[in-house]
Amino acid sequence: MAHLVIWSRRAIDDVDAIAAYIAEDSEAFAASVVRTILEKARRLSDFPLIGRVVPEFDDEALREIFAYSYRIIYEVSGSEVTIAAVIHGKRLLEMAIKP
């Protein structure tokens, strides 16, 4: 059964910021990174448990997959997968997802 993949406003803003930052040096590479992030997120529809449990939270529903050096943080709830944030792997997760 396919899951519905939902992007949070925060995750969309994260991807926009990533694209803008990378595009300062290379628009082509920025497009490639965004494309990869979107492709990996799309796979979650069929394989929502493919990512590892986020180690900072130790919650089976909160998982992550990687695209380049970015962590795609998502939550699985029933038949929905919500992309919560997309952050650089070197950023502290707690700081990155606080409002």
N, C-alpha and C positions, 0 to 999 in steps of 0.2 A: 504494500500500500504506500503510495506516494504521500509524503508530508508536505504541508504548505510552508514555504519559506517566507518569513516576514522580516523586513529590515526595519530596525528601530531608527528613529530620527538621528540618534547619536551615531550609529554605525554609518549611515549615509553621509553625515557630516565628516566622519573620520576618513572615509574613502575620498571625499572631495578634497580634504586637506592634504591627504597623501598625494593625490594626483597633482595638486597645485605645487606642492613642495618639489616633487620629482621633475615636473615640467619646467622648473626654473633652469634645469640643466639639460633635460631631454624630453621633449613632448612624446617622442616615439616610445621611450622606455616607460614614461608615465602611463601611456595607453596600454602597454603590455602588462604592467603591474596591475592596473585596474581590471583588465580583461581576465587575468589569472585569478584575482580575488573573486570576481563574479562567477567564473567557471567553478571554482572550488565550492563556493556557497551554493551554487545550483545543484551540485552533487549531493548535498545534504538532504534534498527532497527524497532521494531513493535510499540513502545510507546515513541516516541521522546520527548513528552511534559510531561513525568512523573515526571521529576525533577522540583525543584523550581527555580525561577528566582534568579540568583546570586545577593544577596543584595548589594554588593559593587558597582555594575554597573547598576542595575535597567534597564536592557535591556532584553526584552521578548525572544530574540533569544539566549541569554547566560544563560545557566542553569547548575544545579549541582545535582548530586545524591551522596549518601554516601555509602562507603564500609568500614566497621570497622570505624576507625577514619580518613579516607581519603576522600577528596572531589574530585569527578570526575567532572571536569569542561568541558562543551561541548557547542558547538554552533549548532543550527538548522538553516539550510539554504536550502529552497526548499526540495528536496528529499534526502539531505545529512545531516548527523550528524558528526561533527568533534570533536573528543576528543582533547581538547586543552592542558589540564594539569591534573595531579593527585597529589594533595598536602595534607599534613597533616592538619587536621582541625585547629590546633593551629597556623599555619603559616599565616602571612598576605598575602592575595591574590595578592595585588599590587606588593609586593616585589618578590613573587614566580614566577610570569609570565613575569616579565620584563627581556629582554635579557641581 
